[in-house]
Amino acid sequence: MTSESVESLVIGAGLSGLAAAVRLHEAGREVLVLEASDAVGGRVRTDRVDGFLLDRGFQVYLDAYPESGAFLDLAALDLKPFEPGALVWRNGKLRRLMDVFRRPASLFESALAPIGTPLDKLRVARLRARLLRKPIEAIWSERPRATIDLLRAEGFSEDMIDHFFRGFYGGIFLEDLLVTSSRMFEFTFAMFSRGSATLPAAGMQAIPDQLAARLPASGLRLQCPVRSVQEGRVETDSGLITTKNLILATDATDAATLIPGRTAPRWNRTTCFYFSVPEAPYPDRLIALRGDRDGLIHHLCVPSNVSPTYAPDGRALVSVSVIGGSCDEPDLESRVRRELIDWFGPVTSAWECLETYSISRALPGDFPGHSSSPVRFGKTLLCGDHTRSASIEGAIGSGWRTAGAVLEL
């Protein structure tokens, strides 16, 4: 067993841990990051399979995020935007429901789409105007409630809630009861109003890879699991490390395992299927929501429509997502395939399933009343999306702010 000492030690090379380490390093501090797995990224990872880019679970980056946008080099990520809107299954076909403020040419089509009522669409405009005027700090400082309660208070019909909001924001939150904090809903609604959902041309892992590239090679150790954490002391398989500043940037469950008394949150989960197809089932750069369709499929999209780099020439990539308790259904792939035939016809029987990602810890539940600030346990600082907001912005912002707390010591 070896023993060493480092000024600042970060456990976990997900987005929050990397952001904390980069800020410390670029402030001239000595920092070492320990990561148990074989690569950086945590829950933001991308696999390359037969020329396809497969993000581990369907994810997007919102290019209007203020803190992560200032910290990352967005130009280098070569972000490819989705169109502002969605395809919603209603009355036997997919209907376009667009953001008419940014796509005014779609006003007539969206106004006539049988999704919600004309008053619902006016309420969307009213909510958009209110949140565009509202400072981001004010969103996070107000008392939260469940998103479903906010939507009903805003006057939205149950039809609009069921056939649009449960699909679109249920896909973001990975829960369609819409019990996620209204602060998270207002924040993401504002981000969609100000910018676009995007995919990096090299896959979502380009984000953590960019952060890791800002660290010296000696500042990151992969495949280095931590056995125990004490006051300024960390035990790994290879030895003991002592540190003046300890930042625990693992996911919420692993943090609860390493710190007695810390309670792990409830996780929202998903199962994501990726299919190689000869031709995209639709040409739009839009997410398709199940709307009034019964079944296990919650939403799907064609990432290669958004960024052609996601598929090799002559092929397209389809992502199909199931969320929550539906992930436990038996014969899940077979049932999803049967539903795809109902969506797009018998041609889907020939679709090749490239990979299935069953992710039990996809997003920490972000419910009213959860902590949204860095947490200190003795000399250990805790950061991650579970301490701020369940998003890329929450993860990077948490790491950046936690590093700031260390720099103030």
PABA-330929 format. One line per field, with one value per residue (C-alpha): x, y, z; chain; residue number from 1. Coordinates in nm, 2 decimals. Layout:
u	X|...
v	Y|...
w	Z|...
cadena	A|...
num	NUM|...
# end
This chain:
u	0.00|0.13|0.06|0.05|-0.08|-0.25|-0.39|-0.74|-0.89|-1.20|-1.38|-1.57|-1.50|-1.86|-1.95|-1.96|-1.62|-1.45|-1.59|-1.47|-1.12|-1.09|-1.17|-0.92|-0.65|-0.70|-0.68|-0.34|-0.43|-0.30|-0.59|-0.63|-0.94|-1.02|-1.26|-1.37|-1.47|-1.26|-1.35|-1.47|-1.83|-2.03|-2.38|-2.29|-2.11|-2.11|-2.03|-1.92|-2.08|-2.04|-2.00|-2.29|-2.27|-2.48|-2.53|-2.60|-2.96|-3.11|-2.98|-2.96|-2.77|-2.96|-2.74|-2.90|-2.77|-2.59|-2.33|-2.22|-2.24|-1.99|-1.76|-1.76|-1.63|-1.96|-1.82|-1.57|-1.86|-2.01|-2.36|-2.64|-2.98|-3.32|-3.61|-3.81|-4.11|-4.23|-4.42|-4.72|-4.92|-5.28|-5.58|-5.38|-5.09|-4.80|-4.88|-4.63|-4.66|-4.39|-4.26|-4.44|-4.23|-3.92|-4.10|-4.37|-4.44|-4.58|-4.84|-5.14|-5.04|-4.97|-5.28|-5.50|-5.31|-5.57|-5.35|-5.50|-5.73|-5.68|-5.67|-5.40|-5.18|-5.24|-5.15|-4.82|-4.75|-4.83|-4.61|-4.33|-4.35|-4.35|-4.05|-3.85|-3.89|-3.81|-3.45|-3.30|-3.20|-3.57|-3.68|-3.44|-3.52|-3.90|-4.09|-4.13|-4.44|-4.50|-4.50|-4.84|-4.98|-4.81|-4.96|-5.31|-5.27|-5.18|-5.51|-5.39|-5.65|-5.60|-5.59|-5.28|-5.12|-5.17|-5.09|-4.81|-4.66|-4.65|-4.47|-4.23|-4.14|-4.19|-3.91|-3.69|-3.77|-3.80|-4.13|-4.46|-4.66|-4.50|-4.42|-4.07|-4.01|-4.18|-3.85|-3.70|-3.99|-3.97|-3.60|-3.61|-3.91|-3.71|-3.40|-3.61|-3.76|-3.42|-3.22|-3.23|-3.19|-2.87|-2.64|-2.26|-2.14|-1.91|-2.18|-2.27|-1.93|-1.76|-1.87|-1.68|-1.40|-1.36|-1.34|-1.09|-0.87|-0.83|-0.66|-0.30|-0.26|-0.13|-0.45|-0.68|-0.67|-0.92|-1.01|-0.93|-1.23|-1.25|-1.30|-1.37|-1.37|-1.28|-1.18|-0.92|-0.83|-0.93|-0.85|-0.83|-0.72|-0.37|-0.32|-0.41|-0.44|-0.46|-0.59|-0.66|-0.97|-1.19|-1.47|-1.71|-1.86|-2.00|-2.37|-2.62|-2.63|-2.25|-2.22|-2.47|-2.26|-1.94|-2.09|-2.29|-2.61|-2.65|-2.97|-2.98|-3.27|-3.52|-3.40|-3.59|-3.50|-3.51|-3.45|-3.32|-3.31|-3.10|-3.19|-2.99|-3.24|-3.19|-3.41|-3.53|-3.90|-3.96|-3.73|-3.78|-3.53|-3.79|-3.87|-4.18|-4.41|-4.67|-4.96|-5.28|-5.13|-5.12|-4.81|-4.46|-4.28|-4.27|-4.08|-3.85|-3.63|-3.38|-3.05|-2.89|-3.15|-3.01|-2.65|-2.55|-2.23|-2.45|-2.48|-2.26|-2.34|-2.65|-2.80|-3.01|-3.02|-3.34|-3.36|-3.66|-3.71|-3.92|-3.94|-4.03|-4.21|-4.26|-3.89|-3.98|-4.22|-4.13|-4.01|-3.95|-3.77|-4.03|-4.32|-4.14|-4.09|-4.46|-4.54|-4.30|-4.49|-4.80|-4.61|-4.44|-4.55|-4.40|-4.08|-3.96|-3.94|-3.61|-3.46|-3.15|-3.12|-2.77|-2.78|-3.01|-2.93|-3.12|-3.03|-3.17|-2.98|-3.07|-3.17|-3.20|-3.56|-3.58|-3.88|-4.01|-3.80|-3.47|-3.14|-3.01|-2.67|-2.33|-2.34|-2.06|-2.00|-1.71|-1.42|-1.58|-1.77|-2.04|-2.14|-2.34|-2.67|-2.85|-2.73|-2.84|-3.07|-3.10|-2.94|-2.61|-2.64|-2.69|-2.40|-2.15|-2.28|-2.25|-1.89|-1.80|-1.96|-1.80|-1.46|-1.53|-1.60|-1.26|-1.09|-1.24|-1.10
v	0.00|0.35|0.68|1.02|1.37|1.62|1.97|1.90|1.56|1.51|1.17|1.11|1.22|1.30|1.65|1.80|1.65|1.75|2.11|2.14|2.00|2.23|2.54|2.45|2.36|2.68|2.88|2.74|2.48|2.12|1.88|1.50|1.33|0.97|0.78|0.42|0.35|0.33|0.68|1.02|1.14|0.95|0.93|1.13|0.87|0.78|0.44|0.39|0.09|0.00|0.36|0.49|0.72|0.58|0.81|0.60|0.70|0.97|1.31|1.66|1.98|2.30|2.57|2.85|2.71|3.01|2.86|2.56|2.77|3.01|2.73|2.52|2.60|2.55|2.63|2.34|2.11|2.18|2.17|2.05|2.19|2.02|2.22|2.40|2.19|1.83|1.57|1.45|1.14|1.23|1.07|0.82|1.03|1.25|1.62|1.90|2.14|2.41|2.71|2.96|3.25|3.11|2.93|3.17|2.99|2.70|2.92|2.79|2.43|2.44|2.64|2.38|2.08|1.88|1.90|2.10|2.39|2.73|2.87|2.63|2.77|3.12|3.01|2.87|3.21|3.38|3.14|3.19|3.57|3.55|3.32|3.52|3.83|3.64|3.63|3.28|3.36|3.43|3.09|2.91|3.13|3.08|2.82|2.51|2.29|2.00|2.08|1.93|2.18|2.47|2.37|2.33|2.67|2.82|2.70|2.43|2.17|1.81|1.73|1.96|1.82|1.46|1.48|1.73|1.81|1.45|1.35|1.64|1.73|1.37|1.28|1.55|1.45|1.08|1.07|1.16|1.21|1.56|1.56|1.72|2.06|2.35|2.53|2.27|2.30|2.68|2.67|2.42|2.60|2.92|2.75|2.61|2.95|3.12|2.85|2.50|2.14|2.02|1.72|1.76|1.64|1.39|1.27|1.37|1.24|1.53|1.75|1.56|1.49|1.86|1.92|1.64|1.78|2.10|1.89|1.77|1.40|1.35|1.51|1.22|0.85|0.61|0.27|0.39|0.30|0.44|0.21|0.46|0.83|0.99|1.34|1.44|1.07|0.85|0.48|0.33|-0.02|0.11|0.31|0.60|0.96|1.25|1.59|1.94|1.97|1.67|1.70|1.41|1.42|1.07|1.01|1.05|0.67|0.63|0.94|0.80|0.48|0.67|0.93|0.78|0.97|1.09|0.97|0.86|1.02|0.83|0.78|0.83|0.56|0.48|0.21|0.33|0.12|0.22|0.09|0.10|0.16|0.20|0.52|0.76|0.70|1.08|1.36|1.61|1.72|1.67|1.44|1.23|1.20|0.92|1.17|0.98|0.65|0.37|0.17|0.14|0.38|0.72|0.91|0.85|1.05|1.02|1.16|1.12|1.37|1.62|1.54|1.31|1.21|0.99|0.73|0.60|0.68|0.51|0.44|0.63|0.60|0.58|0.62|0.48|0.55|0.39|0.54|0.46|0.14|0.05|-0.05|-0.35|-0.50|-0.85|-0.90|-0.53|-0.53|-0.76|-0.53|-0.22|-0.37|-0.45|-0.09|0.03|-0.16|0.02|0.36|0.32|-0.01|-0.35|-0.20|-0.17|-0.55|-0.53|-0.26|-0.38|-0.33|-0.20|-0.16|-0.15|0.07|0.00|0.28|0.26|0.57|0.80|1.12|1.19|1.28|1.66|1.71|2.01|2.07|1.91|2.09|2.31|2.42|2.26|2.03|2.00|1.70|1.79|1.87|1.70|1.90|1.72|1.82|1.69|1.73|1.59|1.89|2.15|2.04|1.72|1.84|1.90|2.26|2.15|1.91|2.16|2.45|2.25|2.16|2.51|2.65|2.39|2.47|2.83|2.74|2.57|2.87|3.09|2.88
w	0.00|-0.09|0.07|-0.09|-0.03|-0.27|-0.20|-0.35|-0.43|-0.64|-0.63|-0.95|-1.31|-1.41|-1.52|-1.17|-1.07|-1.39|-1.36|-1.00|-1.10|-1.40|-1.21|-0.93|-1.18|-1.39|-1.06|-1.01|-0.75|-0.73|-0.79|-0.85|-0.98|-0.91|-1.13|-1.08|-1.44|-1.76|-1.89|-1.79|-1.81|-1.54|-1.68|-1.99|-2.21|-2.58|-2.74|-3.09|-3.25|-3.62|-3.72|-3.50|-3.20|-2.92|-2.62|-2.31|-2.28|-2.50|-2.39|-2.52|-2.43|-2.41|-2.57|-2.36|-2.03|-1.87|-1.64|-1.84|-2.16|-2.01|-1.89|-2.20|-2.55|-2.73|-3.07|-3.04|-2.95|-3.29|-3.15|-3.39|-3.30|-3.30|-3.45|-3.18|-3.13|-3.13|-3.32|-3.12|-3.20|-3.21|-3.38|-3.57|-3.70|-3.60|-3.57|-3.56|-3.27|-3.32|-3.13|-3.35|-3.21|-3.37|-3.65|-3.75|-4.07|-3.87|-3.70|-3.90|-3.87|-3.50|-3.42|-3.60|-3.45|-3.24|-2.93|-2.64|-2.71|-2.87|-2.52|-2.42|-2.70|-2.58|-2.23|-2.37|-2.51|-2.18|-1.99|-2.24|-2.21|-1.83|-1.80|-2.06|-1.83|-1.52|-1.40|-1.37|-1.01|-0.93|-1.07|-0.83|-0.53|-0.53|-0.34|-0.55|-0.61|-0.84|-1.21|-1.25|-0.99|-1.17|-1.51|-1.36|-1.19|-1.52|-1.66|-1.90|-1.99|-1.89|-2.27|-2.31|-2.00|-2.09|-2.46|-2.47|-2.13|-2.00|-2.32|-2.37|-2.01|-1.90|-2.14|-1.99|-1.63|-1.70|-1.51|-1.66|-1.34|-1.35|-0.98|-1.06|-0.90|-1.07|-1.05|-1.28|-1.52|-1.53|-1.58|-1.87|-2.03|-2.02|-2.17|-2.46|-2.52|-2.53|-2.72|-2.87|-2.77|-2.94|-2.99|-3.01|-3.34|-3.17|-2.93|-2.57|-2.44|-2.62|-2.32|-2.05|-2.29|-2.35|-1.97|-1.91|-2.18|-1.97|-1.69|-1.69|-1.75|-1.40|-1.26|-1.36|-1.26|-1.42|-1.29|-0.94|-0.71|-0.36|-0.07|0.21|0.28|0.61|0.72|0.46|0.40|0.11|0.08|-0.27|-0.39|-0.44|-0.12|0.10|-0.02|0.22|0.12|0.24|0.03|-0.05|-0.30|-0.34|-0.69|-0.73|-0.80|-0.52|-0.43|-0.42|-0.21|0.04|0.06|0.13|0.38|0.67|0.73|0.37|0.22|-0.14|-0.35|-0.55|-0.91|-1.23|-1.48|-1.85|-2.10|-2.44|-2.76|-3.06|-3.40|-3.72|-4.01|-4.38|-4.39|-4.12|-4.04|-4.07|-4.19|-3.91|-3.65|-3.38|-3.09|-3.15|-2.85|-2.80|-2.74|-2.72|-2.82|-2.56|-2.51|-2.36|-2.60|-2.43|-2.70|-2.99|-3.23|-3.51|-3.39|-3.73|-3.86|-3.62|-3.66|-3.96|-3.77|-3.55|-3.83|-4.11|-4.47|-4.60|-4.26|-4.00|-3.62|-3.43|-3.05|-2.86|-2.49|-2.22|-1.88|-1.52|-1.42|-1.79|-1.79|-1.58|-1.83|-1.95|-2.31|-2.34|-2.67|-2.83|-2.71|-2.83|-3.17|-3.19|-3.11|-3.37|-3.63|-3.52|-3.54|-3.87|-4.04|-4.10|-4.24|-3.87|-3.84|-4.03|-3.80|-3.63|-3.26|-3.20|-2.83|-2.53|-2.23|-1.91|-1.68|-1.33|-1.21|-1.50|-1.32|-0.94|-0.85|-0.84|-0.62|-0.43|-0.12|-0.22|-0.15|-0.42|-0.27|-0.20|0.10|0.35|0.57|0.80|0.57|0.27|0.01|-0.18|-0.54|-0.83|-1.01|-0.70|-0.50|-0.75|-1.04|-1.23|-1.55|-1.73|-1.61|-1.26|-1.26|-1.41|-1.21|-0.89|-0.96|-1.05|-0.73|-0.51|-0.65|-0.57|-0.21|-0.19|-0.34|-0.07|0.21
cadena	A|A|A|A|A|A|A|A|A|A|A|A|A|A|A|A|A|A|A|A|A|A|A|A|A|A|A|A|A|A|A|A|A|A|A|A|A|A|A|A|A|A|A|A|A|A|A|A|A|A|A|A|A|A|A|A|A|A|A|A|A|A|A|A|A|A|A|A|A|A|A|A|A|A|A|A|A|A|A|A|A|A|A|A|A|A|A|A|A|A|A|A|A|A|A|A|A|A|A|A|A|A|A|A|A|A|A|A|A|A|A|A|A|A|A|A|A|A|A|A|A|A|A|A|A|A|A|A|A|A|A|A|A|A|A|A|A|A|A|A|A|A|A|A|A|A|A|A|A|A|A|A|A|A|A|A|A|A|A|A|A|A|A|A|A|A|A|A|A|A|A|A|A|A|A|A|A|A|A|A|A|A|A|A|A|A|A|A|A|A|A|A|A|A|A|A|A|A|A|A|A|A|A|A|A|A|A|A|A|A|A|A|A|A|A|A|A|A|A|A|A|A|A|A|A|A|A|A|A|A|A|A|A|A|A|A|A|A|A|A|A|A|A|A|A|A|A|A|A|A|A|A|A|A|A|A|A|A|A|A|A|A|A|A|A|A|A|A|A|A|A|A|A|A|A|A|A|A|A|A|A|A|A|A|A|A|A|A|A|A|A|A|A|A|A|A|A|A|A|A|A|A|A|A|A|A|A|A|A|A|A|A|A|A|A|A|A|A|A|A|A|A|A|A|A|A|A|A|A|A|A|A|A|A|A|A|A|A|A|A|A|A|A|A|A|A|A|A|A|A|A|A|A|A|A|A|A|A|A|A|A|A|A|A|A|A|A|A|A|A|A|A|A|A|A|A|A|A|A|A|A|A|A|A|A|A|A|A|A|A|A|A|A|A|A|A|A|A|A|A|A|A|A|A|A|A|A|A|A
num	1|2|3|4|5|6|7|8|9|10|11|12|13|14|15|16|17|18|19|20|21|22|23|24|25|26|27|28|29|30|31|32|33|34|35|36|37|38|39|40|41|42|43|44|45|46|47|48|49|50|51|52|53|54|55|56|57|58|59|60|61|62|63|64|65|66|67|68|69|70|71|72|73|74|75|76|77|78|79|80|81|82|83|84|85|86|87|88|89|90|91|92|93|94|95|96|97|98|99|100|101|102|103|104|105|106|107|108|109|110|111|112|113|114|115|116|117|118|119|120|121|122|123|124|125|126|127|128|129|130|131|132|133|134|135|136|137|138|139|140|141|142|143|144|145|146|147|148|149|150|151|152|153|154|155|156|157|158|159|160|161|162|163|164|165|166|167|168|169|170|171|172|173|174|175|176|177|178|179|180|181|182|183|184|185|186|187|188|189|190|191|192|193|194|195|196|197|198|199|200|201|202|203|204|205|206|207|208|209|210|211|212|213|214|215|216|217|218|219|220|221|222|223|224|225|226|227|228|229|230|231|232|233|234|235|236|237|238|239|240|241|242|243|244|245|246|247|248|249|250|251|252|253|254|255|256|257|258|259|260|261|262|263|264|265|266|267|268|269|270|271|272|273|274|275|276|277|278|279|280|281|282|283|284|285|286|287|288|289|290|291|292|293|294|295|296|297|298|299|300|301|302|303|304|305|306|307|308|309|310|311|312|313|314|315|316|317|318|319|320|321|322|323|324|325|326|327|328|329|330|331|332|333|334|335|336|337|338|339|340|341|342|343|344|345|346|347|348|349|350|351|352|353|354|355|356|357|358|359|360|361|362|363|364|365|366|367|368|369|370|371|372|373|374|375|376|377|378|379|380|381|382|383|384|385|386|387|388|389|390|391|392|393|394|395|396|397|398|399|400|401|402|403|404|405|406|407|408|409
# end
